[in-house]
């Protein structure tokens, strides 16, 4: 959710945002990248992280890629390759509304 706030930069509470929980079973291929593995992962131009992500996507190395968050340095983000042949192995819950704390927008 922090990534959404940083990326949208709208300065007000978003309307009609929803979230889903993705259920990742044991049969799902997952790759995790450490920021030390990709030089300049957190550079503002995002060149290194995008290049890595594009290559991961094109090579279809896994269905799921876990990456470091540049917004909250202790968090991870999950990227899902919807074009991977195993994508159908994932399951998702029904969408639920995001309840934003208004203090974030004061």
N, CA, C and O atoms as a printed pandas DataFrame, in Angstrom:
     atom_number atom_name residue_name chain_id  residue_number  x_coord  y_coord  z_coord
0              1         N          UNK        A               1    0.820   -1.190    0.000
1              2        CA          UNK        A               1    0.000    0.000    0.000
2              3         C          UNK        A               1    0.866    1.256    0.000
3              4         O          UNK        A               1    0.487    2.278   -0.572
4              5         N          UNK        A               2    2.036    1.174    0.647
5              6        CA          UNK        A               2    2.941    2.321    0.590
6              7         C          UNK        A               2    3.426    2.565   -0.830
7              8         O          UNK        A               2    3.560    3.711   -1.260
8              9         N          UNK        A               3    3.688    1.491   -1.554
9             10        CA          UNK        A               3    4.119    1.630   -2.947
10            11         C          UNK        A               3    3.050    2.350   -3.764
11            12         O          UNK        A               3    3.377    3.167   -4.625
12            13         N          UNK        A               4    1.788    2.058   -3.504
13            14        CA          UNK        A               4    0.690    2.727   -4.212
14            15         C          UNK        A               4    0.710    4.213   -3.908
15            16         O          UNK        A               4    0.582    5.033   -4.818
16            17         N          UNK        A               5    0.870    4.571   -2.644
17            18        CA          UNK        A               5    0.876    5.985   -2.267
18            19         C          UNK        A               5    2.029    6.738   -2.914
19            20         O          UNK        A               5    1.860    7.872   -3.363
20            21         N          UNK        A               6    3.195    6.114   -2.964
21            22        CA          UNK        A               6    4.355    6.759   -3.569
22            23         C          UNK        A               6    4.172    6.893   -5.080
23            24         O          UNK        A               6    4.502    7.925   -5.663
24            25         N          UNK        A               7    3.651    5.858   -5.700
25            26        CA          UNK        A               7    3.534    5.842   -7.160
26            27         C          UNK        A               7    2.435    6.760   -7.687
27            28         O          UNK        A               7    2.596    7.376   -8.740
28            29         N          UNK        A               8    1.328    6.854   -6.969
29            30        CA          UNK        A               8    0.217    7.659   -7.480
30            31         C          UNK        A               8    0.424    9.144   -7.249
31            32         O          UNK        A               8    0.045    9.963   -8.086
32            33         N          UNK        A               9    1.029    9.501   -6.108
33            34        CA          UNK        A               9    1.340   10.903   -5.813
34            35         C          UNK        A               9    0.133   11.825   -6.011
35            36         O          UNK        A               9    0.266   12.913   -6.573
36            37         N          UNK        A              10   -1.049   11.386   -5.547
37            38        CA          UNK        A              10   -2.247   12.193   -5.745
38            39         C          UNK        A              10   -2.519   13.149   -4.581
39            40         O          UNK        A              10   -3.309   14.083   -4.721
40            41         N          UNK        A              11   -1.874   12.924   -3.439
41            42        CA          UNK        A              11   -1.996   13.845   -2.319
42            43         C          UNK        A              11   -3.337   13.834   -1.611
43            44         O          UNK        A              11   -3.580   14.683   -0.754
44            45         N          UNK        A              12   -4.193   12.917   -1.935
45            46        CA          UNK        A              12   -5.490   12.792   -1.264
46            47         C          UNK        A              12   -5.834   11.312   -1.143
47            48         O          UNK        A              12   -5.189   10.458   -1.751
48            49         N          UNK        A              13   -6.851   11.027   -0.354
49            50        CA          UNK        A              13   -7.217    9.647   -0.126
50            51         C          UNK        A              13   -7.742    9.023   -1.426
51            52         O          UNK        A              13   -8.675    9.549   -2.034
52            53         N          UNK        A              14   -7.150    7.915   -1.846
53            54        CA          UNK        A              14   -7.634    7.247   -3.058
54            55         C          UNK        A              14   -9.053    6.713   -2.863
55            56         O          UNK        A              14   -9.419    6.281   -1.770
56            57         N          UNK        A              15   -9.831    6.746   -3.917
57            58        CA          UNK        A              15  -11.189    6.199   -3.863
58            59         C          UNK        A              15  -11.214    4.864   -4.597
59            60         O          UNK        A              15  -10.471    4.656   -5.556
60            61         N          UNK        A              16  -12.051    3.990   -4.146
61            62        CA          UNK        A              16  -12.329    2.724   -4.804
62            63         C          UNK        A              16  -11.114    1.823   -4.961
63            64         O          UNK        A              16  -11.033    1.069   -5.931
64            65         N          UNK        A              17  -10.178    1.884   -4.038
65            66        CA          UNK        A              17   -9.075    0.921   -4.050
66            67         C          UNK        A              17   -9.538   -0.363   -3.384
67            68         O          UNK        A              17  -10.307   -0.342   -2.423
68            69         N          UNK        A              18   -9.057   -1.476   -3.910
69            70        CA          UNK        A              18   -9.389   -2.774   -3.336
70            71         C          UNK        A              18   -8.107   -3.594   -3.231
71            72         O          UNK        A              18   -7.103   -3.282   -3.870
72            73         N          UNK        A              19   -8.154   -4.626   -2.430
73            74        CA          UNK        A              19   -7.015   -5.518   -2.302
74            75         C          UNK        A              19   -7.513   -6.958   -2.353
75            76         O          UNK        A              19   -8.669   -7.248   -2.047
76            77         N          UNK        A              20   -6.608   -7.850   -2.747
77            78        CA          UNK        A              20   -6.899   -9.274   -2.739
78            79         C          UNK        A              20   -5.718   -9.987   -2.104
79            80         O          UNK        A              20   -4.597   -9.478   -2.095
80            81         N          UNK        A              21   -5.979  -11.142   -1.587
81            82        CA          UNK        A              21   -4.914  -11.978   -1.060
82            83         C          UNK        A              21   -4.611  -13.044   -2.106
83            84         O          UNK        A              21   -5.518  -13.732   -2.573
84            85         N          UNK        A              22   -3.346  -13.181   -2.474
85            86        CA          UNK        A              22   -2.928  -14.191   -3.440
86            87         C          UNK        A              22   -2.425  -15.404   -2.658
87            88         O          UNK        A              22   -1.553  -15.285   -1.798
88            89         N          UNK        A              23   -2.976  -16.549   -2.964
89            90        CA          UNK        A              23   -2.596  -17.780   -2.288
90            91         C          UNK        A              23   -1.553  -18.498   -3.136
91            92         O          UNK        A              23   -1.845  -18.938   -4.249
92            93         N          UNK        A              24   -0.348  -18.615   -2.613
93            94        CA          UNK        A              24    0.776  -19.205   -3.335
94            95         C          UNK        A              24    1.063  -20.570   -2.722
95            96         O          UNK        A              24    1.538  -20.667   -1.591
96            97         N          UNK        A              25    0.774  -21.610   -3.472
97            98        CA          UNK        A              25    0.975  -22.978   -2.996
98            99         C          UNK        A              25    2.420  -23.427   -3.152
99           100         O          UNK        A              25    3.253  -22.714   -3.712
100          101         N          UNK        A              26    2.699  -24.613   -2.649
101          102        CA          UNK        A              26    4.057  -25.169   -2.704
102          103         C          UNK        A              26    4.511  -25.461   -4.132
103          104         O          UNK        A              26    5.712  -25.477   -4.404
104          105         N          UNK        A              27    3.573  -25.690   -5.043
105          106        CA          UNK        A              27    3.925  -26.029   -6.428
106          107         C          UNK        A              27    4.250  -24.795   -7.276
107          108         O          UNK        A              27    4.600  -24.925   -8.449
108          109         N          UNK        A              28    4.138  -23.620   -6.695
109          110        CA          UNK        A              28    4.373  -22.370   -7.432
110          111         C          UNK        A              28    5.854  -22.003   -7.355
111          112         O          UNK        A              28    6.451  -22.002   -6.278
112          113         N          UNK        A              29    6.438  -21.691   -8.514
113          114        CA          UNK        A              29    7.851  -21.308   -8.536
114          115         C          UNK        A              29    8.008  -19.857   -8.061
115          116         O          UNK        A              29    7.312  -18.954   -8.525
116          117         N          UNK        A              30    8.936  -19.665   -7.130
117          118        CA          UNK        A              30    9.178  -18.355   -6.524
118          119         C          UNK        A              30   10.668  -18.057   -6.579
119          120         O          UNK        A              30   11.495  -18.908   -6.254
120          121         N          UNK        A              31   11.002  -16.837   -6.996
121          122        CA          UNK        A              31   12.387  -16.364   -6.966
122          123         C          UNK        A              31   12.418  -15.144   -6.065
123          124         O          UNK        A              31   11.507  -14.317   -6.100
124          125         N          UNK        A              32   13.454  -15.030   -5.267
125          126        CA          UNK        A              32   13.610  -13.852   -4.416
126          127         C          UNK        A              32   14.933  -13.188   -4.748
127          128         O          UNK        A              32   15.966  -13.851   -4.850
128          129         N          UNK        A              33   14.894  -11.873   -4.917
129          130        CA          UNK        A              33   16.114  -11.132   -5.230
130          131         C          UNK        A              33   16.467  -10.250   -4.037
131          132         O          UNK        A              33   15.615   -9.576   -3.457
132          133         N          UNK        A              34   17.724  -10.278   -3.699
133          134        CA          UNK        A              34   18.264   -9.448   -2.629
134          135         C          UNK        A              34   18.849   -8.192   -3.269
135          136         O          UNK        A              34   19.459   -8.268   -4.336
136          137         N          UNK        A              35   18.670   -7.049   -2.634
137          138        CA          UNK        A              35   19.170   -5.794   -3.216
138          139         C          UNK        A              35   20.673   -5.807   -3.456
139          140         O          UNK        A              35   21.170   -5.047   -4.287
140          141         N          UNK        A              36   21.402   -6.656   -2.741
141          142        CA          UNK        A              36   22.852   -6.757   -2.961
142          143         C          UNK        A              36   23.173   -7.462   -4.273
143          144         O          UNK        A              36   24.277   -7.322   -4.799
144          145         N          UNK        A              37   22.227   -8.210   -4.799
145          146        CA          UNK        A              37   22.438   -8.949   -6.041
146          147         C          UNK        A              37   22.345   -8.048   -7.274
147          148         O          UNK        A              37   22.935   -8.349   -8.311
148          149         N          UNK        A              38   21.606   -6.950   -7.161
149          150        CA          UNK        A              38   21.414   -6.038   -8.289
150          151         C          UNK        A              38   21.965   -4.667   -7.900
151          152         O          UNK        A              38   21.368   -3.945   -7.101
152          153         N          UNK        A              39   23.102   -4.328   -8.475
153          154        CA          UNK        A              39   23.749   -3.059   -8.175
154          155         C          UNK        A              39   22.823   -1.909   -8.533
155          156         O          UNK        A              39   22.223   -1.905   -9.608
156          157         N          UNK        A              40   22.702   -0.931   -7.639
157          158        CA          UNK        A              40   21.844    0.247   -7.801
158          159         C          UNK        A              40   20.355   -0.100   -7.879
159          160         O          UNK        A              40   19.589    0.578   -8.564
160          161         N          UNK        A              41   19.956   -1.156   -7.176
161          162        CA          UNK        A              41   18.557   -1.577   -7.135
162          163         C          UNK        A              41   17.638   -0.413   -6.766
163          164         O          UNK        A              41   16.553   -0.265   -7.329
164          165         N          UNK        A              42   18.073    0.397   -5.831
165          166        CA          UNK        A              42   17.212    1.450   -5.298
166          167         C          UNK        A              42   17.458    2.821   -5.931
167          168         O          UNK        A              42   17.033    3.834   -5.376
168          169         N          UNK        A              43   18.127    2.874   -7.067
169          170        CA          UNK        A              43   18.394    4.158   -7.730
170          171         C          UNK        A              43   17.076    4.813   -8.157
171          172         O          UNK        A              43   16.161    4.128   -8.614
172          173         N          UNK        A              44   16.983    6.131   -8.007
173          174        CA          UNK        A              44   15.743    6.837   -8.360
174          175         C          UNK        A              44   15.287    6.632   -9.809
175          176         O          UNK        A              44   14.088    6.677  -10.087
176          177         N          UNK        A              45   16.224    6.409  -10.733
177          178        CA          UNK        A              45   15.820    6.210  -12.130
178          179         C          UNK        A              45   15.245    4.813  -12.381
179          180         O          UNK        A              45   14.696    4.561  -13.454
180          181         N          UNK        A              46   15.359    3.917  -11.425
181          182        CA          UNK        A              46   14.816    2.555  -11.461
182          183         C          UNK        A              46   15.341    1.720  -12.630
183          184         O          UNK        A              46   14.765    0.682  -12.958
184          185         N          UNK        A              47   16.407    2.157  -13.246
185          186        CA          UNK        A              47   16.936    1.456  -14.416
186          187         C          UNK        A              47   17.360    0.029  -14.074
187          188         O          UNK        A              47   17.003   -0.911  -14.782
188          189         N          UNK        A              48   18.116   -0.133  -12.997
189          190        CA          UNK        A              48   18.626   -1.466  -12.639
190          191         C          UNK        A              48   17.495   -2.415  -12.243
191          192         O          UNK        A              48   17.469   -3.566  -12.678
192          193         N          UNK        A              49   16.574   -1.940  -11.428
193          194        CA          UNK        A              49   15.482   -2.811  -10.983
194          195         C          UNK        A              49   14.548   -3.159  -12.139
195          196         O          UNK        A              49   14.081   -4.294  -12.232
196          197         N          UNK        A              50   14.275   -2.213  -13.006
197          198        CA          UNK        A              50   13.412   -2.494  -14.160
198          199         C          UNK        A              50   14.080   -3.456  -15.141
199          200         O          UNK        A              50   13.427   -4.348  -15.682
200          201         N          UNK        A              51   15.363   -3.275  -15.366
201          202        CA          UNK        A              51   16.090   -4.179  -16.259
202          203         C          UNK        A              51   16.039   -5.600  -15.715
203          204         O          UNK        A              51   15.775   -6.550  -16.451
204          205         N          UNK        A              52   16.298   -5.735  -14.407
205          206        CA          UNK        A              52   16.237   -7.056  -13.778
206          207         C          UNK        A              52   14.836   -7.641  -13.925
207          208         O          UNK        A              52   14.682   -8.793  -14.331
208          209         N          UNK        A              53   13.818   -6.852  -13.597
209          210        CA          UNK        A              53   12.434   -7.320  -13.675
210          211         C          UNK        A              53   12.013   -7.681  -15.085
211          212         O          UNK        A              53   11.326   -8.682  -15.287
212          213         N          UNK        A              54   12.410   -6.885  -16.057
213          214        CA          UNK        A              54   12.076   -7.189  -17.450
214          215         C          UNK        A              54   12.703   -8.515  -17.888
215          216         O          UNK        A              54   12.067   -9.325  -18.563
216          217         N          UNK        A              55   13.951   -8.718  -17.493
217          218        CA          UNK        A              55   14.636   -9.965  -17.849
218          219         C          UNK        A              55   13.960  -11.152  -17.175
219          220         O          UNK        A              55   13.749  -12.188  -17.805
220          221         N          UNK        A              56   13.619  -11.005  -15.897
221          222        CA          UNK        A              56   12.911  -12.063  -15.170
222          223         C          UNK        A              56   11.601  -12.401  -15.879
223          224         O          UNK        A              56   11.278  -13.574  -16.069
224          225         N          UNK        A              57   10.859  -11.384  -16.262
225          226        CA          UNK        A              57    9.577  -11.582  -16.939
226          227         C          UNK        A              57    9.759  -12.301  -18.273
227          228         O          UNK        A              57    9.078  -13.286  -18.559
228          229         N          UNK        A              58   10.684  -11.798  -19.080
229          230        CA          UNK        A              58   10.888  -12.352  -20.421
230          231         C          UNK        A              58   11.393  -13.796  -20.384
231          232         O          UNK        A              58   11.007  -14.614  -21.219
232          233         N          UNK        A              59   12.251  -14.103  -19.421
233          234        CA          UNK        A              59   12.799  -15.460  -19.302
234          235         C          UNK        A              59   11.833  -16.424  -18.622
235          236         O          UNK        A              59   12.044  -17.637  -18.659
236          237         N          UNK        A              60   10.774  -15.902  -18.002
237          238        CA          UNK        A              60    9.769  -16.701  -17.288
238          239         C          UNK        A              60   10.423  -17.671  -16.303
239          240         O          UNK        A              60   10.092  -18.855  -16.252
240          241         N          UNK        A              61   11.376  -17.121  -15.514
241          242        CA          UNK        A              61   12.131  -17.951  -14.577
242          243         C          UNK        A              61   11.277  -18.470  -13.431
243          244         O          UNK        A              61   11.551  -19.537  -12.881
244          245         N          UNK        A              62   10.248  -17.724  -13.073
245          246        CA          UNK        A              62    9.340  -18.145  -12.012
246          247         C          UNK        A              62    8.017  -17.416  -12.196
247          248         O          UNK        A              62    7.922  -16.452  -12.955
248          249         N          UNK        A              63    6.997  -17.895  -11.488
249          250        CA          UNK        A              63    5.696  -17.225  -11.521
250          251         C          UNK        A              63    5.746  -15.986  -10.630
251          252         O          UNK        A              63    5.183  -14.944  -10.965
252          253         N          UNK        A              64    6.423  -16.113   -9.496
253          254        CA          UNK        A              64    6.460  -15.059   -8.483
254          255         C          UNK        A              64    7.894  -14.580   -8.284
255          256         O          UNK        A              64    8.829  -15.377   -8.228
256          257         N          UNK        A              65    8.047  -13.262   -8.177
257          258        CA          UNK        A              65    9.339  -12.655   -7.864
258          259         C          UNK        A              65    9.155  -11.792   -6.627
259          260         O          UNK        A              65    8.310  -10.897   -6.607
260          261         N          UNK        A              66    9.945  -12.061   -5.598
261          262        CA          UNK        A              66    9.905  -11.256   -4.377
262          263         C          UNK        A              66   11.083  -10.290   -4.439
263          264         O          UNK        A              66   12.236  -10.698   -4.585
264          265         N          UNK        A              67   10.768   -8.997   -4.324
265          266        CA          UNK        A              67   11.782   -7.953   -4.490
266          267         C          UNK        A              67   11.796   -7.029   -3.280
267          268         O          UNK        A              67   10.790   -6.914   -2.580
268          269         N          UNK        A              68   12.925   -6.366   -3.025
269          270        CA          UNK        A              68   12.982   -5.409   -1.919
270          271         C          UNK        A              68   12.144   -4.177   -2.235
271          272         O          UNK        A              68   12.070   -3.740   -3.384
272          273         N          UNK        A              69   11.523   -3.631   -1.218
273          274        CA          UNK        A              69   10.788   -2.372   -1.371
274          275         C          UNK        A              69   11.765   -1.216   -1.235
275          276         O          UNK        A              69   12.578   -1.193   -0.311
276          277         N          UNK        A              70   11.692   -0.273   -2.135
277          278        CA          UNK        A              70   12.533    0.914   -1.993
278          279         C          UNK        A              70   11.835    1.975   -1.153
279          280         O          UNK        A              70   12.464    2.947   -0.736
280          281         N          UNK        A              71   10.553    1.798   -0.905
281          282        CA          UNK        A              71    9.807    2.757   -0.077
282          283         C          UNK        A              71   10.019    2.457    1.400
283          284         O          UNK        A              71   10.409    3.335    2.169
284          285         N          UNK        A              72    9.762    1.229    1.789
285          286        CA          UNK        A              72    9.961    0.789    3.169
286          287         C          UNK        A              72   11.063   -0.258    3.131
287          288         O          UNK        A              72   10.804   -1.415    2.800
288          289         N          UNK        A              73   12.248    0.117    3.453
289          290        CA          UNK        A              73   13.434   -0.721    3.247
290          291         C          UNK        A              73   13.392   -2.073    3.951
291          292         O          UNK        A              73   14.219   -2.936    3.654
292          293         N          UNK        A              74   12.470   -2.281    4.860
293          294        CA          UNK        A              74   12.396   -3.565    5.563
294          295         C          UNK        A              74   11.306   -4.461    4.973
295          296         O          UNK        A              74   11.119   -5.587    5.435
296          297         N          UNK        A              75   10.598   -3.986    3.978
297          298        CA          UNK        A              75    9.495   -4.735    3.380
298          299         C          UNK        A              75    9.915   -5.380    2.070
299          300         O          UNK        A              75   10.984   -5.093    1.533
300          301         N          UNK        A              76    9.074   -6.237    1.577
301          302        CA          UNK        A              76    9.259   -6.888    0.280
302          303         C          UNK        A              76    7.981   -6.681   -0.530
303          304         O          UNK        A              76    6.890   -6.553    0.024
304          305         N          UNK        A              77    8.142   -6.651   -1.842
305          306        CA          UNK        A              77    7.006   -6.605   -2.754
306          307         C          UNK        A              77    6.985   -7.908   -3.539
307          308         O          UNK        A              77    8.021   -8.538   -3.753
308          309         N          UNK        A              78    5.805   -8.295   -3.959
309          310        CA          UNK        A              78    5.635   -9.516   -4.727
310          311         C          UNK        A              78    5.190   -9.130   -6.130
311          312         O          UNK        A              78    4.198   -8.423   -6.310
312          313         N          UNK        A              79    5.938   -9.603   -7.118
313          314        CA          UNK        A              79    5.622   -9.365   -8.524
314          315         C          UNK        A              79    5.164  -10.703   -9.100
315          316         O          UNK        A              79    5.782  -11.737   -8.848
316          317         N          UNK        A              80    4.083  -10.679   -9.871
317          318        CA          UNK        A              80    3.540  -11.908  -10.436
318          319         C          UNK        A              80    3.575  -11.812  -11.960
319          320         O          UNK        A              80    3.103  -10.837  -12.543
320          321         N          UNK        A              81    4.141  -12.837  -12.591
321          322        CA          UNK        A              81    4.216  -12.892  -14.048
322          323         C          UNK        A              81    2.964  -13.585  -14.577
323          324         O          UNK        A              81    2.878  -14.813  -14.578
324          325         N          UNK        A              82    1.996  -12.790  -15.025
325          326        CA          UNK        A              82    0.734  -13.336  -15.508
326          327         C          UNK        A              82    0.883  -14.092  -16.826
327          328         O          UNK        A              82   -0.021  -14.828  -17.221
328          329         N          UNK        A              83    2.001  -13.919  -17.504
329          330        CA          UNK        A              83    2.228  -14.625  -18.769
330          331         C          UNK        A              83    2.981  -15.944  -18.578
331          332         O          UNK        A              83    3.200  -16.680  -19.540
332          333         N          UNK        A              84    3.374  -16.237  -17.351
333          334        CA          UNK        A              84    4.062  -17.504  -17.065
334          335         C          UNK        A              84    3.059  -18.651  -17.225
335          336         O          UNK        A              84    1.904  -18.522  -16.818
336          337         N          UNK        A              85    3.494  -19.777  -17.817
337          338        CA          UNK        A              85    2.581  -20.911  -18.010
338          339         C          UNK        A              85    1.953  -21.424  -16.709
339          340         O          UNK        A              85    0.855  -21.981  -16.746
340          341         N          UNK        A              86    2.614  -21.253  -15.573
341          342        CA          UNK        A              86    2.083  -21.740  -14.304
342          343         C          UNK        A              86    1.195  -20.744  -13.572
343          344         O          UNK        A              86    0.778  -21.004  -12.443
344          345         N          UNK        A              87    0.901  -19.612  -14.193
345          346        CA          UNK        A              87    0.119  -18.559  -13.531
346          347         C          UNK        A              87   -1.202  -19.088  -12.971
347          348         O          UNK        A              87   -1.645  -18.640  -11.913
348          349         N          UNK        A              88   -1.819  -20.011  -13.651
349          350        CA          UNK        A              88   -3.130  -20.530  -13.221
350          351         C          UNK        A              88   -3.057  -21.307  -11.899
351          352         O          UNK        A              88   -4.093  -21.643  -11.325
352          353         N          UNK        A              89   -1.862  -21.589  -11.421
353          354        CA          UNK        A              89   -1.719  -22.281  -10.136
354          355         C          UNK        A              89   -2.042  -21.366   -8.959
355          356         O          UNK        A              89   -2.315  -21.844   -7.858
356          357         N          UNK        A              90   -2.011  -20.054   -9.187
357          358        CA          UNK        A              90   -2.301  -19.100   -8.120
358          359         C          UNK        A              90   -3.803  -18.988   -7.904
359          360         O          UNK        A              90   -4.593  -19.159   -8.832
360          361         N          UNK        A              91   -4.174  -18.703   -6.686
361          362        CA          UNK        A              91   -5.578  -18.474   -6.342
362          363         C          UNK        A              91   -5.663  -17.137   -5.615
363          364         O          UNK        A              91   -4.728  -16.727   -4.927
364          365         N          UNK        A              92   -6.790  -16.472   -5.779
365          366        CA          UNK        A              92   -6.970  -15.163   -5.146
366          367         C          UNK        A              92   -8.323  -15.104   -4.448
367          368         O          UNK        A              92   -9.290  -15.746   -4.859
368          369         N          UNK        A              93   -8.361  -14.318   -3.383
369          370        CA          UNK        A              93   -9.617  -14.092   -2.686
370          371         C          UNK        A              93  -10.438  -13.059   -3.450
371          372         O          UNK        A              93   -9.941  -12.434   -4.387
372          373         N          UNK        A              94  -11.662  -12.883   -3.057
373          374        CA          UNK        A              94  -12.500  -11.836   -3.645
374          375         C          UNK        A              94  -11.948  -10.474   -3.202
375          376         O          UNK        A              94  -11.408  -10.361   -2.102
376          377         N          UNK        A              95  -12.075   -9.446   -4.041
377          378        CA          UNK        A              95  -11.582   -8.110   -3.675
378          379         C          UNK        A              95  -12.280   -7.568   -2.420
379          380         O          UNK        A              95  -13.477   -7.767   -2.213
380          381         N          UNK        A              96  -11.501   -6.888   -1.606
381          382        CA          UNK        A              96  -12.007   -6.234   -0.396
382          383         C          UNK        A              96  -11.579   -4.774   -0.455
383          384         O          UNK        A              96  -10.508   -4.474   -0.983
384          385         N          UNK        A              97  -12.382   -3.864    0.070
385          386        CA          UNK        A              97  -12.013   -2.441   -0.007
386          387         C          UNK        A              97  -10.807   -2.118    0.865
387          388         O          UNK        A              97  -10.642   -2.688    1.943
388          389         N          UNK        A              98   -9.971   -1.209    0.397
389          390        CA          UNK        A              98   -8.862   -0.698    1.195
390          391         C          UNK        A              98   -9.422    0.398    2.097
391          392         O          UNK        A              98  -10.115    1.302    1.631
392          393         N          UNK        A              99   -9.121    0.310    3.372
393          394        CA          UNK        A              99   -9.530    1.344    4.325
394          395         C          UNK        A              99   -8.287    2.156    4.669
395          396         O          UNK        A              99   -7.449    1.715    5.456
396          397         N          UNK        A             100   -8.170    3.341    4.079
397          398        CA          UNK        A             100   -7.010    4.206    4.313
398          399         C          UNK        A             100   -7.208    5.011    5.585
399          400         O          UNK        A             100   -8.327    5.420    5.893
400          401         N          UNK        A             101   -6.163    5.234    6.304
401          402        CA          UNK        A             101   -6.179    6.104    7.474
402          403         C          UNK        A             101   -6.055    7.545    6.973
403          404         O          UNK        A             101   -5.077    7.892    6.310
404          405         N          UNK        A             102   -7.018    8.356    7.281
405          406        CA          UNK        A             102   -7.056    9.739    6.779
406          407         C          UNK        A             102   -5.826   10.557    7.181
407          408         O          UNK        A             102   -5.484   11.527    6.505
408          409         N          UNK        A             103   -5.161   10.176    8.270
409          410        CA          UNK        A             103   -3.974   10.925    8.704
410          411         C          UNK        A             103   -2.866   10.894    7.654
411          412         O          UNK        A             103   -2.006   11.776    7.639
412          413         N          UNK        A             104   -2.876    9.900    6.786
413          414        CA          UNK        A             104   -1.864    9.828    5.736
414          415         C          UNK        A             104   -1.977   10.977    4.739
415          416         O          UNK        A             104   -1.027   11.267    4.011
416          417         N          UNK        A             105   -3.138   11.632    4.705
417          418        CA          UNK        A             105   -3.388   12.640    3.678
418          419         C          UNK        A             105   -3.588   14.042    4.267
419          420         O          UNK        A             105   -4.071   14.944    3.582
420          421         N          UNK        A             106   -3.221   14.216    5.515
421          422        CA          UNK        A             106   -3.371   15.541    6.143
422          423         C          UNK        A             106   -2.113   16.352    5.991
423          424         O          UNK        A             106   -2.053   17.491    6.455
